């Protein structure tokens, strides 16, 4: 099943994000190589693709996992959590309709 992982950053997370980013990206690349990653990316803090010093307010990851528990476990071991980037993470089942 597909799950949406919606994470909200702590205030002023940019420095922590940058430090933990290589490990975070490596986990996403592993999901992609397994054919389970649908999409992933951050929410810019301002209306710009590159928000610069404004940073980001959170992230969205949509990926396939065997169970909700597997998705939650994967989300809770993200390097952004261990680095203190994410204040909160929500995992929800997701039904992809488009694109077909």
C-alpha positions in Angstrom: 0.0 0.0 0.0 1.0 3.6 -0.5 1.5 5.9 2.5 2.0 9.7 2.8 4.6 10.8 5.4 4.0 14.4 6.3 6.6 16.0 8.5 6.7 19.5 10.1 10.1 21.1 10.8 11.1 22.7 14.1 11.6 26.5 13.8 14.9 27.5 12.2 15.7 24.0 11.0 17.9 24.8 8.0 21.3 24.2 9.6 20.1 20.9 11.0 18.5 19.9 7.7 21.7 20.6 5.7 23.8 18.6 8.2 21.5 15.5 8.0 20.5 15.8 4.3 23.1 13.3 2.9 21.8 10.5 5.1 18.2 11.5 4.5 18.7 11.5 0.7 20.4 8.1 0.9 17.3 6.5 2.5 15.1 8.1 -0.2 17.4 6.8 -2.9 17.2 3.3 -1.5 13.4 3.5 -1.7 13.7 4.7 -5.3 16.0 1.9 -6.2 13.5 -0.6 -4.7 10.8 1.0 -6.9 8.8 2.1 -3.9 9.2 5.9 -3.9 6.4 7.8 -5.5 7.6 11.3 -4.7 9.4 13.2 -2.0 10.4 16.8 -1.3 10.4 19.7 1.1 7.9 22.5 1.7 9.8 25.9 1.1 9.1 28.4 3.8 8.5 31.1 1.2 7.0 31.0 -2.3 10.2 30.1 -4.1 11.8 26.9 -5.4 15.0 27.9 -3.6 14.0 29.6 -0.4 17.5 30.4 0.6 18.0 31.3 4.3 14.2 31.1 4.8 14.6 27.3 4.7 11.8 24.8 4.8 8.8 24.1 7.0 8.6 20.3 6.5 8.6 17.5 4.0 6.3 15.1 2.1 7.2 11.6 1.2 4.9 9.3 -0.6 6.1 5.7 -0.9 5.0 2.0 -0.8 5.3 0.0 2.4 3.9 -3.4 3.3 1.9 -2.0 6.3 1.1 1.2 8.1 3.4 0.0 10.9 6.3 -0.4 8.5 5.7 3.1 7.1 5.6 4.5 10.6 8.8 2.7 11.6 10.6 3.9 8.5 9.5 7.5 9.2 10.5 7.4 12.8 14.1 6.4 11.9 14.6 9.1 9.4 17.9 11.1 9.9 15.9 14.3 10.1 14.2 13.0 13.2 17.4 11.9 14.9 19.0 15.3 13.9 16.1 17.3 15.4 14.8 18.7 12.1 11.2 17.3 12.4 9.0 18.4 15.2 6.2 16.1 14.2 5.5 13.4 11.6 2.2 12.0 10.5 1.9 8.8 8.4 -1.4 8.1 6.6 -2.6 5.6 4.0 -2.7 7.2 0.6 -4.8 6.2 -2.5 -3.1 7.4 -5.7 -5.6 8.3 -8.4 -3.6 10.4 -10.8 -1.4 10.2 -12.7 -2.6 6.8 -13.9 
